[in-house]
Amino acid sequence: MNEKGFTTIILLCAMVLFTSISLGIAALLRFSGARLKRWESEFEERMMLHEEASRVITLLVEDETPASDSPADRVWEYVHTLKRDRLSVVLRDISSRYGINWVRKDVLDYSGLLRPGKSSGELQQYRWDMGPVLRLLPEYGYFFSEASIHMYFTPYSYFNINISDEFIIEKIVLIRTGDSDRARLLRKRLHKFWETAEKGRPAMLEASELSEFLGNDYSVLFPVINAEPAINIHFAPEDILYHLFLFHRHDASSGIVDHIIRTRNNYEWDTDALELLIGPEYRDGFLHHYIGVTTWFWELQVNSLQGVSLRMVLARVPSQDPYSTVRRYRVIEEEYM
């Protein structure tokens, strides 16, 4: 082959290589441009969802009746009337159930929710071994049907010292302090306090008395352990209300429960109104520690029509001042789906 022909082949190879590289670069640029546009679109979607979530949280914080949460609050009007081309909002009370981590044996036995052949004592031991959980399934499927778990139980809750199982109180202290002797001592002191009950009225700690009772443990345990009512009467499942009101320690008329269920979507009660409605049974027993008017944990989900969703779990922080009307929330879970 002469030198001219050899040069021509080299030039042709170079042109082919250059063309391939050019086409590759062009394809890469188109791909990168498409990915960049998609990322920008997803970022805009997420920002829009977050802004909407912030609006809902603001309405919760600025509610005109801070001591009570009910369907009469302004936030629900906003959620139900939200009409945007690209968004929908779901807000759900996720704490007004039996706390799977704290519910006591006597309440479980009365409720009839345990699977046949399973006992509340077995559950108590299992809970001590497992500690608090944030998942209901598969952890507690051994004790309850799946339908019962979803309807009546929640892992999202604080621990009211008056109605929580005494051994889970010990477990919480152990987790928070790492001191098994300190945890066991508090459980025994609590048990001794319960033994001071007068006939017809159990010994109970109210929110204003909790700090003095816990002493140095208060700063470590509050607000995880508190003395606030666990379940919001405005949102609790009907069966739970019947369980608690008719439980032998809370011998209130079933007619009161019927009235509450019929009217709770139209009225917002505070604790004083509940006491007037229910009668002395509300304060004389544990009922006012089970049932109140505050929602402690909300699930907020904002969805776009493009298929992107933002899910948050909001925890309302109990105040150290039992008379405070200030609302504080923490976002304890946040995920885009």
C-alpha positions as CSV (number, residue, x, y, z in Angstrom):
1,M,0.0,0.0,0.0
2,N,1.4,3.4,-0.9
3,E,1.8,6.2,1.6
4,K,-1.2,8.2,0.2
5,G,-3.6,5.3,0.6
6,F,-2.4,4.6,4.1
7,T,-3.0,8.3,5.0
8,T,-6.5,8.1,3.6
9,I,-7.3,5.1,5.8
10,I,-6.0,6.8,8.8
11,L,-8.1,9.9,8.0
12,L,-11.2,7.8,7.5
13,C,-10.7,6.0,10.9
14,A,-10.2,9.3,12.6
15,M,-13.4,10.7,11.1
16,V,-15.3,7.6,12.2
17,L,-13.9,7.9,15.7
18,F,-14.6,11.6,15.8
19,T,-18.1,11.0,14.6
20,S,-18.7,8.3,17.2
21,I,-17.4,10.4,20.0
22,S,-19.5,13.4,18.8
23,L,-22.6,11.2,18.7
24,G,-21.8,9.8,22.1
25,I,-21.3,13.2,23.6
26,A,-24.6,14.4,22.0
27,A,-26.5,11.4,23.4
28,L,-24.9,12.0,26.8
29,L,-25.9,15.6,26.8
30,R,-29.4,14.7,25.8
31,F,-29.6,12.1,28.5
32,S,-28.1,14.4,31.1
33,G,-30.5,17.2,30.0
34,A,-33.4,14.8,30.4
35,R,-32.2,13.7,33.8
36,L,-31.6,17.3,34.9
37,K,-35.2,18.2,33.8
38,R,-36.6,15.2,35.7
39,W,-34.6,16.1,38.8
40,E,-35.8,19.7,38.6
41,S,-39.4,18.6,38.2
42,E,-39.1,16.2,41.2
43,F,-37.5,18.9,43.3
44,E,-40.3,21.3,42.4
45,E,-42.9,18.6,43.3
46,R,-41.2,18.0,46.6
47,M,-41.0,21.7,47.4
48,M,-44.7,22.1,46.6
49,L,-45.6,19.1,48.8
50,H,-43.5,20.5,51.7
51,E,-45.0,23.9,51.4
52,E,-48.5,22.4,51.6
53,A,-47.6,20.3,54.6
54,S,-46.2,23.5,56.3
55,R,-49.6,25.2,55.8
56,V,-51.4,22.3,57.5
57,I,-48.9,22.3,60.4
58,T,-49.4,26.0,60.8
59,L,-53.2,25.6,61.1
60,L,-52.6,22.9,63.8
61,V,-50.3,25.2,65.7
62,E,-52.5,28.3,65.4
63,D,-55.8,26.5,66.3
64,E,-58.1,28.8,68.3
65,T,-58.9,26.0,70.8
66,P,-55.4,24.7,71.6
67,A,-56.5,22.3,74.4
68,S,-58.9,20.4,72.1
69,D,-58.6,18.7,68.7
70,S,-61.8,17.9,66.9
71,P,-63.4,17.8,63.4
72,A,-64.6,21.3,64.2
73,D,-61.1,22.8,63.9
74,R,-60.2,25.1,61.0
75,V,-57.6,22.6,59.7
76,W,-60.3,20.2,58.7
77,E,-62.2,22.8,56.7
78,Y,-58.9,23.5,54.8
79,V,-58.2,19.9,54.2
80,H,-61.7,19.0,53.0
81,T,-62.0,22.1,50.7
82,L,-58.6,21.9,49.3
83,K,-59.1,22.1,45.5
84,R,-55.8,22.3,43.7
85,D,-55.2,20.8,40.3
86,R,-52.1,18.9,41.5
87,L,-52.6,18.2,45.3
88,S,-54.6,16.2,47.9
89,V,-54.1,16.2,51.6
90,V,-54.8,13.4,54.2
91,L,-54.6,14.1,57.9
92,R,-55.2,11.3,60.4
93,D,-55.1,11.0,64.2
94,I,-52.9,7.9,64.8
95,S,-52.6,8.0,68.6
96,S,-56.3,7.7,69.7
97,R,-56.1,3.9,70.0
98,Y,-54.8,1.5,72.6
99,G,-51.1,1.9,72.7
100,I,-49.6,-1.5,71.9
101,N,-46.6,-0.6,74.0
102,W,-48.6,0.4,77.1
103,V,-52.1,-1.2,77.3
104,R,-52.6,-3.0,80.6
105,K,-53.6,-6.6,81.1
106,D,-56.9,-5.9,82.7
107,V,-58.1,-3.7,79.8
108,L,-56.9,-6.3,77.3
109,D,-58.8,-9.1,79.1
110,Y,-62.0,-7.0,79.2
111,S,-61.7,-6.0,75.6
112,G,-61.8,-9.5,74.2
113,L,-59.3,-8.6,71.4
114,L,-56.7,-11.2,72.1
115,R,-56.6,-14.3,69.9
116,P,-58.1,-17.4,71.4
117,G,-55.6,-19.2,73.5
118,K,-53.4,-16.1,74.0
119,S,-53.2,-14.4,77.4
120,S,-52.4,-10.9,78.5
121,G,-49.7,-12.3,80.7
122,E,-47.9,-13.7,77.6
123,L,-48.2,-10.4,75.9
124,Q,-46.8,-8.6,79.0
125,Q,-43.7,-10.9,79.0
126,Y,-43.3,-10.5,75.2
127,R,-43.5,-6.7,75.5
128,W,-40.8,-6.8,78.2
129,D,-38.5,-8.9,76.1
130,M,-39.1,-6.8,72.9
131,G,-39.3,-3.3,74.4
132,P,-41.3,-0.6,72.7
133,V,-41.9,-1.0,68.9
134,L,-42.9,1.3,66.1
135,R,-44.4,-1.5,64.0
136,L,-47.6,-3.5,64.8
137,L,-46.9,-6.3,62.3
138,P,-45.5,-8.8,62.3
139,E,-44.5,-8.2,65.9
140,Y,-48.0,-8.5,67.5
141,G,-49.7,-10.7,64.9
142,Y,-49.2,-13.6,67.3
143,F,-51.6,-12.0,69.8
144,F,-54.2,-10.2,67.7
145,S,-55.8,-10.6,64.3
146,E,-54.6,-8.2,61.6
147,A,-58.0,-6.5,61.4
148,S,-57.9,-5.9,65.2
149,I,-54.4,-4.6,65.1
150,H,-55.2,-2.0,62.4
151,M,-58.5,-1.0,64.0
152,Y,-57.7,-0.8,67.7
153,F,-53.9,-0.4,68.3
154,T,-51.2,2.1,67.6
155,P,-47.4,2.2,68.3
156,Y,-47.6,6.1,68.3
157,S,-48.2,7.2,71.9
158,Y,-46.7,8.5,75.0
159,F,-46.9,6.6,78.3
160,N,-49.4,7.9,80.8
161,I,-48.0,6.7,84.2
162,N,-51.4,5.9,85.6
163,I,-52.6,3.6,82.8
164,S,-49.5,2.1,81.4
165,D,-48.4,-1.4,82.3
166,E,-46.0,-1.1,85.3
167,F,-43.4,-3.3,83.6
168,I,-43.3,-1.1,80.5
169,I,-42.7,1.9,82.7
170,E,-39.7,0.0,84.2
171,K,-38.5,-0.8,80.7
172,I,-38.8,2.9,79.6
173,V,-36.8,4.0,82.6
174,L,-34.1,1.3,81.8
175,I,-33.9,2.5,78.2
176,R,-33.7,6.1,79.1
177,T,-31.2,5.8,82.0
178,G,-29.4,2.5,81.4
179,D,-29.8,1.8,85.1
180,S,-31.7,-1.4,85.9
181,D,-31.8,-0.7,89.7
182,R,-33.1,2.8,89.1
183,A,-35.8,1.4,86.8
184,R,-36.9,-1.3,89.2
185,L,-37.0,1.1,92.1
186,L,-39.3,3.5,90.3
187,R,-41.7,0.6,89.4
188,K,-41.8,-0.5,93.0
189,R,-42.4,3.0,94.2
190,L,-45.2,3.4,91.7
191,H,-46.7,0.1,92.8
192,K,-46.5,1.2,96.4
193,F,-48.3,4.4,95.5
194,W,-51.1,2.5,93.8
195,E,-51.6,0.6,97.1
196,T,-52.5,3.8,98.9
197,A,-55.8,3.9,97.0
198,E,-58.9,4.7,99.0
199,K,-62.0,2.5,98.7
200,G,-63.8,3.4,95.5
201,R,-61.1,5.7,94.2
202,P,-57.8,4.5,92.8
203,A,-54.5,6.4,93.6
204,M,-53.6,8.5,90.6
205,L,-51.0,11.1,89.6
206,E,-52.2,14.2,87.9
207,A,-50.1,16.2,85.5
208,S,-49.3,18.9,88.2
209,E,-48.1,16.2,90.6
210,L,-45.9,14.2,88.2
211,S,-42.7,16.3,88.6
212,E,-42.7,15.9,92.4
213,F,-43.4,12.2,92.3
214,L,-40.6,11.5,89.7
215,G,-38.1,13.8,91.4
216,N,-34.7,13.7,89.6
217,D,-36.1,11.2,87.1
218,Y,-38.6,13.8,85.7
219,S,-36.1,15.6,83.4
220,V,-35.0,12.2,82.0
221,L,-38.5,10.7,81.5
222,F,-40.8,13.6,80.6
223,P,-42.5,13.9,78.1
224,V,-42.2,10.2,77.2
225,I,-43.8,9.4,80.5
226,N,-46.5,11.8,81.5
227,A,-49.9,12.1,83.0
228,E,-51.9,13.3,80.0
229,P,-55.1,11.6,78.6
230,A,-53.9,9.2,75.9
231,I,-57.0,9.0,73.6
232,N,-58.9,11.8,71.9
233,I,-62.6,11.2,72.4
234,H,-63.3,13.0,69.1
235,F,-61.4,10.5,67.0
236,A,-61.2,7.2,68.9
237,P,-62.9,4.1,67.4
238,E,-66.4,3.6,68.8
239,D,-65.6,0.2,70.2
240,I,-62.7,1.6,72.3
241,L,-65.1,4.1,73.8
242,Y,-67.5,1.4,74.7
243,H,-64.7,-0.8,76.1
244,L,-63.4,2.0,78.4
245,F,-66.7,3.5,79.5
246,L,-68.2,0.1,80.4
247,F,-65.0,-1.3,81.9
248,H,-65.8,-2.3,85.5
249,R,-63.7,0.5,86.9
250,H,-65.4,3.1,84.6
251,D,-69.0,2.2,85.2
252,A,-70.6,4.9,83.1
253,S,-73.9,4.6,81.3
254,S,-73.7,3.3,77.7
255,G,-76.2,6.0,76.8
256,I,-73.5,8.6,77.4
257,V,-71.3,6.8,74.8
258,D,-74.2,6.7,72.3
259,H,-74.7,10.4,72.7
260,I,-70.9,11.2,72.4
261,I,-70.7,9.1,69.2
262,R,-73.8,10.8,67.7
263,T,-72.6,14.3,68.4
264,R,-68.8,14.4,68.4
265,N,-68.5,15.4,64.7
266,N,-70.5,18.5,65.4
267,Y,-69.2,19.6,68.8
268,E,-65.8,20.2,70.3
269,W,-65.5,19.4,74.0
270,D,-62.8,20.5,76.4
271,T,-62.1,18.4,79.6
272,D,-64.5,20.5,81.7
273,A,-67.3,19.8,79.3
274,L,-66.5,16.1,79.3
275,E,-66.7,16.1,83.1
276,L,-70.1,17.7,83.0
277,L,-71.3,15.4,80.3
278,I,-70.0,12.1,81.8
279,G,-70.4,12.9,85.5
280,P,-68.2,12.1,88.5
281,E,-67.1,8.8,87.0
282,Y,-64.8,10.8,84.7
283,R,-62.6,12.2,87.4
284,D,-63.1,9.5,90.1
285,G,-61.4,6.7,88.2
286,F,-58.9,6.2,85.5
287,L,-61.2,7.3,82.7
288,H,-59.9,10.8,82.5
289,H,-56.4,9.4,82.0
290,Y,-57.5,7.2,79.1
291,I,-59.9,9.7,77.4
292,G,-59.3,13.4,76.8
293,V,-59.6,15.9,73.9
294,T,-56.0,16.1,72.6
295,T,-54.4,14.3,69.7
296,W,-50.8,13.6,70.4
297,F,-49.7,12.1,67.1
298,W,-50.8,13.0,63.5
299,E,-50.1,11.4,60.2
300,L,-50.0,14.0,57.4
301,Q,-49.8,12.9,53.8
302,V,-49.7,15.3,50.8
303,N,-50.1,13.7,47.4
304,S,-49.5,15.1,43.9
305,L,-51.3,13.9,40.8
306,Q,-47.9,13.1,39.3
307,G,-47.5,10.3,41.9
308,V,-45.2,11.9,44.4
309,S,-46.2,11.8,48.1
310,L,-44.9,13.3,51.2
311,R,-45.7,11.5,54.5
312,M,-45.0,13.0,57.9
313,V,-45.7,11.9,61.5
314,L,-46.1,14.9,63.8
315,A,-45.8,14.6,67.6
316,R,-47.4,17.2,69.8
317,V,-45.1,17.8,72.8
318,P,-46.8,17.8,76.2
319,S,-46.1,21.0,78.1
320,Q,-44.4,20.9,81.5
321,D,-47.0,23.5,82.5
322,P,-50.4,21.7,82.7
323,Y,-52.2,25.0,82.1
324,S,-50.2,26.1,79.1
325,T,-52.1,26.8,75.8
326,V,-48.9,26.8,73.6
327,R,-48.8,24.0,71.0
328,R,-45.5,22.6,69.9
329,Y,-45.0,19.9,67.3
330,R,-42.0,17.8,66.2
331,V,-41.7,16.0,62.9
332,I,-40.6,12.6,64.0
333,E,-40.9,10.9,60.6
334,E,-40.6,12.3,57.1
335,E,-40.4,10.4,53.8
336,Y,-41.1,11.0,50.1
337,M,-42.9,8.1,48.4
